[in-house]
Amino acid sequence: MKKIVTLSAIAIFATAIYADDNNTTTQAQIDALKAQIEQLQKTQDAKIAKLEKKQKQTQKNLTKVKIHDAYDNIKWNIDFRSAYEYLDYKLKDGKSVENPALLTNRLWLGMAASPVKNLIFKGQLATYSTWGGNNLSATDPFQNVNWRASSEPDDLKVKVRQAYFTYTFNTSGSHPITISAGRRPSTDGFLANHREGNEEPGSPLAHITNMEVDAAMIKIGNSFGLEGSYIKFVAGRSYDNINQPSFMSTPYTDVNAPDTDVDFFVVPMAIYNDGQFNLMAQYTYLYDFMGANAKFVDPMTNPAGAITGAGDKHMGALSLEVSGLNEDVDFLDESTFFISGAFTTTVPKAGYTMMGSSDNETGYSFWTGFIMPDLVTDDGQIGFEYNYGSKYWAPMTWAEDSVSGSKIATRGNAYEVYWNLPIVGKNLTAQLRYTYRDCQYKSNIEEFWAAPDLQDGDPSTIQDLRLSLRYRY
């Protein structure tokens, strides 16, 4: 028995020794495997990190490509309108003149490009023609004046309506600054955008400025420390008296003294705009403006009768727009009310007249409007507007979009109602507009040379009914 125990002890001891040798070997293998795994993990982590870096670089390159594609090209948009108009003029002598069916097409091709941040170019090409019409400007003694080149129906020639750049800097400061130059977005401005069916207005105050001009601008943001405030300083030329063409011995000069160029200086400003209340103002000064001299000649038969350098002109306007009249009433919350007052003053030089007067003459105007939901469609609106102008009221609104003439410039009373109706969202819309003008004095298109008093051939009332379809994309 003792022998058996001894043998067993020896076997157990031998087994223990063998097991210990196996454990040592196994542990070594485990440690080696762990080392291999750790090395593999390090290699894998390095590969993942490298892949992530490549992915980031790829994403960065893709972002650059997207930015390049978004900025390094010209974006185009379309604004096309076909319109029917009924025109009726009652003249001072009792006669009546009408056009029962004036048909027009107007096309605007808009373009925009921004190759780098804060630098933008915008332009707009335009045609505006009557159906079956010819070149109406052939009978216009002022056909070379470009104030309304693309704002009245004429021929199918493509004209440049807008072309300008803007560059903004100091954007992180309290007063960001924008500079710009070119053919300005100076039509369909503040308040006129409602009757034109535009969500956003052009740059100037439409009460005194609605004409196509070339100018340079500096805009200073947050100018008055009030919400939405800014001020602009705009200088440009509205008439260039160049009368020596390129083939003459002294090209591009003015040699017919005392004729000179007509330049202007404009200061538009947003005083306060919180999204509901928008208060804006503008002052305009034109120097060496047009008028007549002592040797007066009717410019309609001889354009030399209207000359520049006759005197200076001052204009000013203060306009308030209120959007959302009462938040608790849906109808009023979607309605807009505006009111505006303006003046114009002519200062003729000695020996000249402006609007038939050698004295300083001041005219004034009042304009108010109310735009509300039509209660028939989801987004349709009905607008009501009233204008009054005094005898010597003379704004620069020749490019206003009315073939019967500028209703804003009416010397007398003007009443207007319009219905802006969506057909296919904002892409296809319609407008029905009726304008009635009670002209107590003649149209201010003749302000250069003629006294405002009505003559027999002048209209005493004007009716303009327009139905239009407009496509925008």
Backbone hydrogen bonds, N-H to C=O, Kabsch-Sander energy under -0.5 kcal/mol:
donor,donor_aa,acceptor,acceptor_aa,energy
5,V,1,M,-2.4
6,T,2,K,-2.2
7,L,3,K,-2.8
8,S,4,I,-2.6
9,A,5,V,-2.9
10,I,6,T,-2.6
11,A,7,L,-2.5
12,I,8,S,-3.1
13,F,9,A,-2.8
14,A,10,I,-2.6
15,T,11,A,-2.9
16,A,12,I,-2.5
17,I,13,F,-2.3
18,Y,14,A,-2.5
19,A,15,T,-3.2
20,D,16,A,-2.4
21,D,17,I,-1.9
22,N,18,Y,-2.3
23,N,19,A,-2.9
24,T,20,D,-2.3
25,T,21,D,-2.0
26,T,22,N,-3.2
27,Q,23,N,-2.9
28,A,24,T,-2.0
29,Q,25,T,-2.4
30,I,26,T,-2.9
31,D,27,Q,-3.1
32,A,28,A,-2.4
33,L,29,Q,-2.8
34,K,30,I,-3.0
35,A,31,D,-2.3
36,Q,32,A,-2.4
37,I,33,L,-2.9
38,E,34,K,-2.9
39,Q,35,A,-2.4
40,L,36,Q,-3.0
41,Q,37,I,-2.9
42,K,38,E,-2.4
43,T,39,Q,-2.7
44,Q,40,L,-3.0
45,D,41,Q,-3.1
46,A,42,K,-2.3
47,K,43,T,-2.3
48,I,44,Q,-2.8
49,A,45,D,-2.8
50,K,46,A,-2.3
51,L,47,K,-2.5
52,E,48,I,-3.1
53,K,49,A,-2.1
54,K,50,K,-2.2
55,Q,51,L,-2.7
56,K,52,E,-2.5
57,Q,53,K,-2.3
58,T,54,K,-2.8
59,Q,55,Q,-2.9
60,K,56,K,-2.4
61,N,57,Q,-2.5
62,L,58,T,-2.7
63,T,59,Q,-2.5
64,K,60,K,-2.2
65,V,61,N,-2.3
66,K,62,L,-2.8
67,I,63,T,-2.9
68,H,64,K,-2.7
69,D,65,V,-3.1
70,A,66,K,-2.6
71,Y,67,I,-2.5
72,D,68,H,-2.6
73,N,71,Y,-2.0
75,K,73,N,-0.5
75,K,112,A,-3.2
77,N,110,G,-2.0
79,D,108,W,-2.0
80,F,471,Y,-2.9
81,R,106,R,-2.9
82,S,469,L,-2.3
83,A,104,T,-2.3
84,Y,467,L,-3.0
85,E,102,L,-2.4
86,Y,465,L,-2.7
87,L,85,E,-0.5
87,L,99,N,-2.6
88,D,463,Q,-2.3
89,Y,97,V,-3.6
90,K,461,T,-2.2
91,L,89,Y,-0.6
91,L,95,K,-2.9
92,K,458,D,-2.4
93,D,456,D,-1.4
94,G,91,L,-1.9
97,V,89,Y,-2.7
99,N,87,L,-2.3
102,L,85,E,-2.9
103,L,101,A,-0.6
104,T,83,A,-2.2
105,N,129,S,-2.7
106,R,81,R,-2.7
107,L,127,T,-2.7
108,W,79,D,-2.7
109,L,125,L,-3.0
110,G,77,N,-2.2
110,G,108,W,-0.7
111,M,123,G,-2.5
112,A,75,K,-1.6
113,A,121,F,-2.2
114,S,71,Y,-0.9
116,V,119,L,-0.6
119,L,116,V,-1.6
120,I,118,N,-0.5
120,I,166,T,-2.8
121,F,113,A,-2.9
122,K,164,Y,-2.8
123,G,111,M,-2.4
124,Q,162,Q,-2.8
125,L,109,L,-2.5
126,A,159,K,-2.9
127,T,107,L,-2.1
128,Y,155,D,-0.8
129,S,105,N,-2.6
130,T,154,D,-0.7
131,W,103,L,-2.8
133,G,130,T,-2.0
136,L,134,N,-1.2
138,A,135,N,-1.1
139,T,136,L,-1.7
140,D,137,S,-1.5
143,Q,140,D,-1.7
145,V,142,F,-1.9
149,A,146,N,-1.0
151,S,148,R,-1.4
152,E,148,R,-0.5
154,D,128,Y,-3.4
159,K,126,A,-3.0
161,R,124,Q,-2.5
161,R,159,K,-0.8
162,Q,124,Q,-1.7
163,A,183,R,-2.0
164,Y,122,K,-2.7
165,F,181,A,-1.6
166,T,120,I,-2.8
167,Y,179,I,-2.4
168,T,118,N,-2.1
169,F,177,I,-2.8
173,G,170,N,-1.1
177,I,169,F,-2.5
178,T,219,K,-2.4
179,I,167,Y,-2.6
180,S,217,M,-2.1
181,A,165,F,-1.1
182,G,215,A,-1.9
183,R,163,A,-2.7
184,R,182,G,-0.7
184,R,213,V,-2.1
186,S,184,R,-1.7
190,F,204,P,-2.0
192,A,189,G,-1.0
193,N,189,G,-1.1
194,H,191,L,-0.9
195,R,191,L,-0.5
196,E,192,A,-1.3
197,G,194,H,-1.1
198,N,193,N,-2.8
202,G,188,D,-2.1
203,S,185,P,-2.2
206,A,190,F,-1.1
206,A,204,P,-0.7
208,I,205,L,-1.5
209,T,205,L,-1.9
210,N,396,M,-3.3
211,M,186,S,-1.1
212,E,147,W,-3.2
213,V,211,M,-0.5
214,D,237,R,-0.8
215,A,182,G,-2.6
216,A,235,A,-2.8
217,M,180,S,-3.2
218,I,233,F,-1.8
219,K,178,T,-3.1
220,I,231,I,-2.8
221,G,176,P,-3.1
221,G,219,K,-0.5
222,N,229,S,-2.2
223,S,220,I,-0.5
225,G,222,N,-0.7
229,S,226,L,-1.8
230,Y,270,A,-1.7
231,I,220,I,-1.8
232,K,268,P,-2.7
233,F,218,I,-2.5
234,V,266,V,-2.9
235,A,216,A,-2.2
236,G,264,F,-2.0
237,R,214,D,-1.6
238,S,262,V,-2.2
239,Y,262,V,-1.5
241,N,239,Y,-0.6
243,N,253,T,-1.9
244,Q,253,T,-0.9
248,M,245,P,-1.8
252,Y,244,Q,-3.6
255,V,253,T,-0.6
257,A,255,V,-1.3
259,D,256,N,-1.7
262,V,239,Y,-2.5
263,D,261,D,-0.6
263,D,287,Y,-1.2
264,F,236,G,-2.4
265,F,285,Y,-2.4
266,V,234,V,-3.1
267,V,283,Y,-3.0
269,M,281,A,-2.6
270,A,230,Y,-2.0
271,I,269,M,-0.7
271,I,279,L,-2.2
272,Y,279,L,-1.5
273,N,227,E,-2.8
274,D,277,F,-1.6
278,N,276,Q,-0.5
278,N,321,E,-2.6
279,L,272,Y,-2.9
280,M,278,N,-0.5
280,M,319,S,-2.9
281,A,269,M,-2.5
282,Q,317,A,-2.1
283,Y,267,V,-1.3
284,T,315,M,-2.9
285,Y,265,F,-2.7
286,L,313,K,-2.8
287,Y,263,D,-2.0
289,F,311,G,-3.6
291,G,307,I,-2.3
292,A,353,T,-2.5
294,A,351,G,-0.6
296,F,294,A,-1.6
301,T,298,D,-1.6
302,N,298,D,-2.2
305,G,302,N,-2.5
306,A,303,P,-1.4
307,I,291,G,-2.0
307,I,305,G,-0.6
309,G,288,D,-1.3
310,A,289,F,-2.6
311,G,289,F,-0.8
312,D,347,V,-2.1
313,K,286,L,-2.7
314,H,345,T,-2.7
315,M,284,T,-2.4
316,G,343,F,-2.0
317,A,282,Q,-2.1
318,L,341,G,-2.4
319,S,280,M,-2.9
320,L,339,I,-2.7
321,E,278,N,-2.3
322,V,337,F,-3.3
323,S,276,Q,-2.7
323,S,321,E,-0.5
324,G,322,V,-0.5
324,G,335,S,-2.9
325,L,332,L,-2.5
329,V,326,N,-1.1
330,D,328,D,-0.5
333,D,329,V,-2.8
334,E,330,D,-1.4
335,S,332,L,-1.5
336,T,371,I,-2.9
337,F,322,V,-2.5
338,F,369,G,-2.3
339,I,320,L,-2.2
340,S,367,W,-2.4
341,G,318,L,-2.1
342,A,365,S,-2.0
343,F,316,G,-2.3
344,T,363,G,-2.4
345,T,314,H,-2.9
346,T,361,E,-2.4
347,V,312,D,-2.9
349,K,310,A,-3.3
352,Y,349,K,-1.9
353,T,292,A,-2.6
354,M,357,S,-2.7
355,M,447,E,-1.4
357,S,354,M,-1.2
361,E,346,T,-1.2
363,G,344,T,-3.0
365,S,342,A,-2.3
366,F,388,Y,-2.1
367,W,340,S,-2.4
368,T,386,Y,-2.2
369,G,338,F,-2.1
370,F,384,F,-2.4
371,I,336,T,-3.0
372,M,382,I,-2.7
374,D,380,G,-1.9
381,Q,420,N,-2.2
382,I,372,M,-2.8
383,G,418,Y,-2.9
384,F,370,F,-2.2
385,E,416,E,-2.7
386,Y,368,T,-2.6
387,N,414,A,-2.4
388,Y,366,F,-2.4
389,G,412,G,-2.0
390,S,364,Y,-2.2
393,W,390,S,-1.5
396,M,208,I,-2.2
397,T,395,P,-1.1
399,A,210,N,-2.5
400,E,397,T,-1.5
402,S,400,E,-2.4
405,G,402,S,-1.8
410,T,407,K,-1.3
412,G,389,G,-0.5
412,G,410,T,-1.1
413,N,438,D,-2.0
414,A,387,N,-2.4
415,Y,436,Y,-3.1
416,E,385,E,-2.2
417,V,434,Y,-2.1
418,Y,383,G,-2.0
419,W,432,L,-2.3
420,N,381,Q,-2.7
421,L,419,W,-0.7
421,L,430,A,-3.2
423,I,428,L,-2.6
424,V,428,L,-2.2
427,N,424,V,-1.5
428,L,424,V,-1.4
429,T,470,R,-2.6
430,A,421,L,-2.9
431,Q,468,S,-2.1
432,L,419,W,-1.8
433,R,431,Q,-0.5
433,R,466,R,-2.9
434,Y,417,V,-2.7
435,T,464,D,-2.3
436,Y,415,Y,-3.0
437,R,462,I,-2.7
438,D,413,N,-3.5
439,C,437,R,-0.9
439,C,460,S,-2.2
440,Q,411,R,-1.8
440,Q,438,D,-0.9
441,Y,411,R,-1.6
442,K,452,P,-3.1
446,E,443,S,-1.3
447,E,444,N,-1.7
449,W,446,E,-0.9
450,A,446,E,-2.4
458,D,455,Q,-1.9
460,S,90,K,-3.6
461,T,90,K,-1.6
462,I,437,R,-1.9
463,Q,88,D,-2.8
464,D,435,T,-2.3
465,L,86,Y,-2.5
466,R,433,R,-3.1
466,R,464,D,-0.5
467,L,84,Y,-2.7
468,S,431,Q,-2.4
469,L,82,S,-2.7
470,R,429,T,-3.0
471,Y,80,F,-3.3
472,R,427,N,-2.8
473,Y,78,I,-2.3
